[in-house]
Amino acid sequence: MLPLRDQLPTRKVPVVNYLLIALNLLAFFWLRSMISAGFRPDRLLSVWGLVPVQLLSEPTDAWWTVFSSMFLHDPTGWAHLGGNMLFLWIFGDNVEDAMGSLRYAAFYVLSGIAAAGAQIVIDPGSTIPMVGASGAISGVLAAYASLYPRSPITVLNPIFLLWFVFGLFLELPAWLVILEYFVANLLNGLGSIGLRSGGVAFFAHLGGFVAGLILVHLFMVGRSAREHERWQHWRAPPRRPPARRAGPWEAPRRRDPWSW
């Protein structure tokens, strides 16, 4: 299921989440510019990506790739970057709103470190560079599911026949959308054990997710999740009436200063 939006606004500007998205975009365009200048993509990724066997054999020389790899994506296409940034855009702002900006930044980095560690444990002899923000973002998804499990999420309807009943879009609870993400990665990860070809680092996703489930409780100490609209039942997203301007004979309605 492809999530498209949630309905939970933030109380403050999610500065850190915007910065993370910007850093990922800048890193992507930097890689593409280097390729245009004549550098080979595989060479760039082997230097800046996380190579498990290299990190384990020369940790003092390669430790920094744990962090650089979190902001790099496959420079030959847009799908890897686009999917990750969509998930971060939808779910990251609300997790930052709940934790606070500084805690959210630390949470994101720690989730990414846990994701890298999980992939290294599964395949310590791998010479394939690992790049992508997916592991850290998996931790963000786990935190969102813990904080707002019944928050309505609008997704692209994955079943063609249901288009004629519910339309192109569906509204589902966050826990179901995020559980589907976890189960898909778990099944694919189990199926990838023993394979030596490149592909998706499923265990990095799983490691980041499990870390997020644990860390969210630590990072929410002294804070509480805000109230939110709760998903009620299987339905298409409600159509919201357009805002109406007051006529010249009507006094404009005052907005409740305590609402957002």
KOLDREN-949840 format. One record per residue (C-alpha): x, y, z; residue in one letter. Coordinates in Angstrom, 1 decimal, always signed. Layout:
REM residues N
       xx       yy       zz   aa
        X        Y        Z    a
...
//
This chain:
REM residues 260
       xx       yy       zz   aa
     +0.0     +0.0     +0.0    m
     +1.4     +3.4     -1.0    l
     +0.6     +6.1     +1.6    p
     -0.2     +9.5     +0.2    l
     -1.0    +11.7     +3.3    r
     -2.1    +11.7     +6.9    d
     -4.6    +14.1     +8.5    q
     -2.6    +15.1    +11.6    l
     -1.2    +18.6    +11.4    p
     +1.8    +19.7    +13.3    t
     +1.9    +22.4    +16.0    r
     +5.3    +23.6    +15.0    k
     +7.3    +23.8    +11.8    v
     +9.1    +20.4    +11.6    p
    +12.5    +22.0    +10.9    v
    +14.6    +18.8    +11.4    v
    +12.4    +16.8     +9.1    n
    +12.6    +19.4     +6.4    y
    +16.4    +19.5     +6.9    l
    +16.7    +15.7     +6.6    l
    +14.7    +15.8     +3.3    i
    +16.9    +18.6     +2.0    a
    +20.1    +16.8     +2.9    l
    +18.9    +13.6     +1.1    n
    +18.0    +15.7     -2.0    l
    +21.3    +17.5     -2.0    l
    +23.3    +14.3     -1.7    a
    +21.3    +12.8     -4.5    f
    +21.9    +15.7     -6.9    f
    +25.6    +15.8     -5.8    w
    +26.0    +12.1     -6.8    l
    +24.3    +12.8    -10.2    r
    +26.6    +15.8    -10.8    s
    +29.6    +13.6    -10.0    m
    +28.4    +11.0    -12.5    i
    +27.9    +13.7    -15.1    s
    +31.5    +14.8    -14.5    a
    +32.7    +11.3    -15.4    g
    +32.8     +9.4    -12.1    f
    +31.5     +5.8    -12.2    r
    +28.4     +5.2    -10.0    p
    +29.7     +2.0     -8.5    d
    +32.9     +3.7     -7.5    r
    +31.1     +6.5     -5.8    l
    +28.8     +4.2     -3.9    l
    +31.7     +2.0     -2.8    s
    +33.5     +5.0     -1.3    v
    +30.5     +6.8     +0.3    w
    +28.2     +3.8     +0.9    g
    +28.5     +1.3     +3.8    l
    +30.4     -1.8     +2.8    v
    +30.1     -4.3     +5.6    p
    +33.3     -6.2     +5.0    v
    +35.3     -2.9     +4.7    q
    +33.8     -1.5     +7.9    l
    +34.6     -4.6     +9.9    l
    +38.1     -5.0     +8.6    s
    +39.0     -1.3     +8.8    e
    +36.6     +0.3    +11.3    p
    +38.8     +3.4    +12.0    t
    +38.9     +4.3     +8.3    d
    +35.3     +3.4     +7.3    a
    +33.2     +4.3    +10.4    w
    +31.9     +7.5     +8.8    w
    +30.2     +5.6     +6.1    t
    +27.6     +4.5     +8.6    v
    +26.4     +8.2     +8.5    f
    +27.1     +9.1     +4.9    s
    +25.2     +6.1     +3.7    s
    +22.0     +7.3     +5.4    m
    +21.8    +10.2     +3.0    f
    +22.7     +8.6     -0.2    l
    +20.4     +6.9     -2.7    h
    +20.8     +5.1     -6.0    d
    +21.7     +8.0     -8.4    p
    +20.6     +6.2    -11.5    t
    +16.9     +6.6    -10.8    g
    +14.3     +8.4     -8.8    w
    +12.2     +5.6     -7.3    a
    +14.5     +4.9     -4.3    h
    +14.8     +8.6     -3.3    l
    +11.2     +9.4     -4.1    g
     +9.7     +6.5     -2.1    g
    +11.9     +7.3     +1.0    n
    +11.2    +11.0     +0.9    m
     +7.4    +10.4     +0.6    l
     +7.4     +8.3     +3.7    f
     +9.6    +10.7     +5.6    l
     +7.3    +13.7     +4.5    w
     +4.1    +11.9     +5.7    i
     +5.2    +10.4     +9.0    f
     +8.4    +12.3    +10.1    g
     +6.8    +15.7    +10.8    d
     +4.4    +14.3    +13.4    n
     +7.1    +12.2    +15.1    v
     +9.2    +15.3    +15.4    e
     +6.2    +17.3    +16.7    d
     +5.7    +14.7    +19.4    a
     +9.4    +14.2    +20.5    m
    +10.8    +17.7    +19.9    g
    +13.3    +18.6    +17.2    s
    +16.5    +17.7    +19.0    l
    +15.2    +14.4    +20.3    r
    +13.9    +13.6    +16.8    y
    +17.3    +14.2    +15.2    a
    +19.0    +11.9    +17.7    a
    +16.2     +9.3    +17.3    f
    +16.6     +9.4    +13.5    y
    +20.4     +8.9    +13.6    v
    +20.2     +6.1    +16.1    l
    +17.5     +4.3    +14.1    s
    +19.8     +4.5    +11.1    g
    +22.8     +3.2    +13.0    i
    +20.7     +0.2    +14.3    a
    +19.6     -0.4    +10.7    a
    +23.2     -0.6     +9.5    a
    +24.1     -2.8    +12.4    g
    +21.3     -5.3    +11.6    a
    +22.4     -5.6     +7.9    q
    +26.0     -6.1     +8.9    i
    +25.1     -8.8    +11.4    v
    +23.1    -10.7     +8.7    i
    +25.8    -10.5     +6.1    d
    +29.1     -9.4     +7.5    p
    +31.1    -10.6     +4.5    g
    +29.1     -8.5     +2.0    s
    +31.1     -6.3     -0.4    t
    +28.0     -4.6     -1.8    i
    +27.7     -0.9     -0.7    p
    +24.5     -0.2     +1.3    m
    +22.9     +3.3     +0.8    v
    +19.6     +4.8     +1.6    g
    +17.6     +6.5     +4.3    a
    +15.1     +3.5     +4.5    s
    +16.5     +2.1     +7.8    g
    +16.2     +5.4     +9.7    a
    +12.8     +6.0     +8.1    i
    +11.7     +2.6     +9.3    s
    +12.4     +3.7    +12.8    g
    +10.2     +6.8    +12.2    v
     +7.4     +4.6    +10.9    l
     +7.6     +2.5    +14.1    a
     +7.5     +5.6    +16.2    a
     +4.4     +6.9    +14.3    y
     +2.6     +3.6    +14.7    a
     +3.4     +3.6    +18.5    s
     +2.2     +7.2    +19.0    l
     -0.7     +7.4    +16.6    y
     -1.8     +3.8    +15.7    p
     -5.4     +4.8    +14.7    r
     -4.5     +8.0    +12.8    s
     -6.2     +7.9     +9.4    p
     -3.8     +7.5     +6.5    i
     -4.9     +8.0     +2.9    t
     -3.4     +5.3     +0.6    v
     -3.6     +4.4     -3.0    l
     -6.2     +1.7     -3.4    n
     -4.1     -1.4     -4.4    p
     -7.0     -3.5     -5.6    i
     -8.4     -2.6     -9.0    f
    -11.8     -4.1     -8.5    l
    -12.3     -2.0     -5.3    l
    -11.8     +1.2     -7.3    w
    -15.5     +0.8     -8.4    f
    -16.6     +0.6     -4.8    v
    -14.3     +2.9     -2.8    f
    -12.6     +4.9     -5.6    g
     -8.9     +5.3     -6.3    l
     -8.0     +6.2     -2.7    f
     -8.7     +4.5     +0.7    l
     -8.4     +5.7     +4.3    e
     -6.8     +3.1     +6.7    l
     -5.5     +3.2    +10.2    p
     -1.7     +3.9    +10.6    a
     -1.1     +0.7    +12.4    w
     -2.4     -1.3     +9.4    l
     -0.4     +0.6     +6.8    v
     +2.8     +0.4     +8.8    i
     +2.3     -3.3     +9.7    l
     +1.9     -4.1     +6.0    e
     +5.3     -2.4     +5.5    y
     +6.9     -4.4     +8.3    f
     +5.5     -7.8     +7.2    v
     +6.5     -7.2     +3.5    a
    +10.1     -6.5     +4.6    n
    +10.1     -9.5     +6.9    l
     +9.0    -11.9     +4.3    l
    +11.3    -10.5     +1.6    n
    +14.2    -10.4     +4.1    g
    +13.7    -14.1     +5.0    l
    +13.6    -14.9     +1.3    g
    +16.8    -13.1     +0.7    s
    +18.9    -15.0     +3.2    i
    +21.9    -16.6     +1.5    g
    +21.6    -14.5     -1.7    l
    +24.7    -12.6     -2.7    r
    +23.3    -10.3     -5.4    s
    +22.6     -6.7     -4.8    g
    +19.1     -5.5     -4.0    g
    +17.1     -4.1     -1.1    v
    +18.6     -4.2     +2.4    a
    +15.5     -5.7     +4.0    f
    +17.2     -6.4     +7.3    f
    +18.3     -2.8     +7.6    a
    +14.6     -1.9     +7.4    h
    +13.7     -4.4    +10.0    l
    +16.6     -3.4    +12.3    g
    +15.6     +0.3    +12.0    g
    +12.0     -0.6    +12.7    f
    +12.7     -2.7    +15.8    v
    +15.0     +0.1    +17.1    a
    +12.3     +2.6    +16.5    g
     +9.8     +0.6    +18.6    l
    +12.2     +0.5    +21.5    i
    +13.7     +4.0    +21.2    l
    +10.3     +5.8    +20.9    v
     +9.6     +5.0    +24.6    h
    +12.9     +6.5    +25.7    l
    +12.6     +9.6    +23.6    f
     +9.0    +10.3    +24.7    m
    +10.0    +10.4    +28.4    v
     +8.4    +13.6    +29.8    g
     +6.3    +14.1    +26.7    r
     +2.9    +12.9    +25.6    s
     +1.4    +12.2    +22.2    a
     -1.2    +14.7    +21.2    r
     -4.9    +13.9    +20.6    e
     -5.7    +13.2    +16.9    h
     -8.6    +12.2    +14.7    e
     -9.1     +8.5    +14.9    r
     -9.8     +6.1    +12.0    w
    -13.4     +4.7    +12.5    q
    -14.0     +2.2     +9.7    h
    -13.1     +1.1     +6.2    w
    -14.0     +3.9     +3.9    r
    -12.9     +6.2     +1.2    a
    -11.4     +9.5     +2.4    p
    -14.1    +12.0     +3.2    p
    -14.6    +14.9     +0.9    r
    -14.0    +18.1     +2.7    r
    -16.3    +21.0     +1.7    p
    -14.4    +24.0     +0.2    p
    -13.8    +27.0     +2.5    a
    -16.5    +29.7     +2.0    r
    -15.8    +33.3     +2.1    r
    -18.0    +35.6     +4.2    a
    -20.3    +37.8     +2.2    g
    -20.2    +41.6     +2.6    p
    -23.2    +41.4     +4.9    w
    -21.7    +38.8     +7.2    e
    -19.1    +39.3     +9.9    a
    -16.1    +37.0     +9.4    p
    -16.0    +34.1    +11.8    r
    -13.5    +34.3    +14.5    r
    -11.0    +31.4    +14.8    r
    -10.6    +29.8    +18.1    d
     -7.1    +30.9    +19.3    p
     -6.6    +27.5    +21.0    w
     -7.3    +25.4    +17.9    s
     -4.9    +24.3    +15.2    w
//
